[in-house]
Amino acid sequence: MKRVQFLGLCRFSYLGGRGFQVEHDTIEQRRAFLYDPARLARRWFWFQNVALPSWQAQTDPDFTLVVMTGPDLPEPYLSRLRDIAAVTPQIRVELVPPMDRHRAACNRATRPHVDATADAIGYFKHDDDDAVSVDFIATARRDLRLVRPIFNRDGRASCDYMKGVILKATESGVSALPRHVHNTGVALLTWVRPDAAESAIDFEHWRMGNYMNGVALHDRAMFVRVVHHDNDSGALGPNYPWAQPPGDMAGLLRRRFRIDLPALDAAARQAALPGAARPNWGR
């Protein structure tokens, strides 16, 4: 393929309907929940200290990450997002008004950024409290050679980087669990053609096998997923430990993801928040 595009979507406290497990009866109730000052401060902490560092340190800078939020996101967070986009060319902020159809809202955010001249688009979803490795784009570009036969045959394909670290944050601090997780949603690429009606948001990650064939790779740690008090679900999904756990977890997180584990641990202890009251949180 002569030209491929990497296009991602990160939702930051987007005010809209559906798409989440925590539901509300009215848009006013949802706004009060999403824009609660204490909750927004916590979400920003995870975004700033987990999600953002590795995107700004990517060894291959040829990608676009759309950060989607509402036009009434309270200050200072809307200005902070714009400031980040101003100094990070790969990050684009899209303000989408409340829409009842969540997938339509997400596609409204990403569609203006699709490169119609590309031979293929590698879509990815990214939560504002997760991280990918600093070589995620470079590795995905290299591994396209493994995915290409499926893509050429079917017109779509997935690439699941299933080796990573789960960070569980509670009042006791942050515990780091090296895990293999299939199609966890982070570091998961869906390859489609530029004229495809679907993007990554249209394929539920836990049912990826219903939609397309793909490959699963576990060469190196490629994702960090954080579970904490404000998760929408917090379920880990089927997972199992690495065969050889890292001897220096803090060093691995710093090197591969630009994450400061001691700082996260201290912040979790200071916040003193338990896991979320969700049926499968942390499991």
C-alpha positions, -999 to +999 in steps of 0.1 A: +000+000+000+014+034-010-005+055+016-021+045+049-037+067+075-039+062+112-070+079+126-080+077+162-109+089+184-106+099+220-138+109+238-133+134+267-165+137+288-187+139+257-222+149+265-246+127+244-269+098+245-262+061+245-228+046+240-221+042+277-231+018+305-238+045+330-272+059+319-293+089+329-330+098+324-324+133+311-296+152+294-296+176+324-288+147+347-261+135+324-246+170+321-245+173+359-228+139+361-202+144+334-194+180+343-192+176+381-160+196+390-144+168+411-150+142+384-137+164+356-105+171+377-100+134+381-106+127+344-081+154+335-055+139+358-057+105+340-058+121+306-027+143+314-007+116+332-017+084+313-032+090+279-014+121+266+024+115+273+028+085+249+009+102+221+031+132+223+062+109+223+053+086+193+083+076+174+062+078+142+044+111+142+022+104+111-012+099+127-043+119+137-060+116+171-094+134+173-104+144+208-141+147+209-160+167+235-190+190+238-190+227+230-200+235+266-172+215+282-165+236+313-134+257+316-105+254+321-107+220+303-119+232+269-091+257+267-066+231+279-076+208+251-072+235+226-038+244+240-026+208+237-039+207+201-020+240+193+013+224+202+006+188+191-001+188+154-015+152+155-043+161+180-075+177+167-103+189+189-138+184+176-168+199+194-199+179+188-232+190+202-253+165+222-266+138+199-288+108+209-271+084+185-236+080+199-221+063+168-233+090+146-218+116+169-184+099+169-184+095+131-193+132+128-161+139+148-138+117+127-153+119+092-138+154+084-103+140+091-105+110+068-079+110+040-098+100+010-066+094-010-053+068+014-053+031+004-064+020+039-073+036+072-062+021+105-089+033+129-084+031+167-105+041+197-087+054+227-101+061+261-089+092+279-075+072+308-056+045+288-022+046+270-004+030+241+033+024+238+055+052+223+061+030+192+024+021+187+021+038+153+055+026+141+048-009+151+013-009+135+028+004+103+054-023+103+028-051+111+005-040+083+024-066+063+008-093+084-027-079+081-025-070+044-035-104+030-067-104+051-074-068+042-068-074+005-092-103+005-120-090+028-117-052+026-113-050+064-091-066+091-082-061+127-048-060+145-050-067+182-020-059+204-030-080+233+000-076+256-002-048+282-006-037+317-037-031+337-034-005+365-060-008+392-064+024+412-081+023+446-077+040+480-048+015+486-028+029+456-022+015+421-015-022+415+001-031+382-011-063+365+008-075+334-018-092+313-028-105+279-063-094+270-080-101+237-096-071+219-096-050+250-103-018+230-070+000+235-042-007+210-067-024+187-067-014+151-095-018+126-083-015+090-110-004+065-111+014+031-114+052+031-149+049+015-162+025+041-193+036+060-179+022+092-152+034+115-137+018+147-167+030+167-190+008+147-173-024+157-177-033+194-143-044+204-155-074+225-173-088+194-146-080+169-147-116+156-183-111+145-172-083+121-138-092+106-108-115+106-076-103+120-043-110+138-034-109+175+002-101+185+019-103+218+056-094+210+058-066+235+038-045+259+016-022+238-012-009+261-020+003+295-055+002+307-065+020+339-095+009+360-105+034+387-135+049+405-149+068+374-148+040+349-179+035+328-177-003+334-143-013+347-146-049+336-113-064+326-126-090+303-110-124+298-073-121+306-043-140+318-008-131+332+024-128+311+045-159+311+075-138+323+064-108+344+087-077+342+112-073+370+109-035+369+073-025+363+079+011+370+108+012+346+087-006+319+059+019+323+083+049+322+102+036+291+073+022+270+045+046+280+060+077+297+040+069+328+052+077+363+039+048+384+050+062+418+031+095+410+000+076+400+002+055+432+005+086+454-024+103+436-046+073+441-038+071+478-045+108+482-078+106+464-088+077+487-115+065+463-126+029+461-133+010+429-165+019+411-198+004+422-202-016+390-210-053+389-178-064+371-155-036+381-119-049+383-128-084+372 
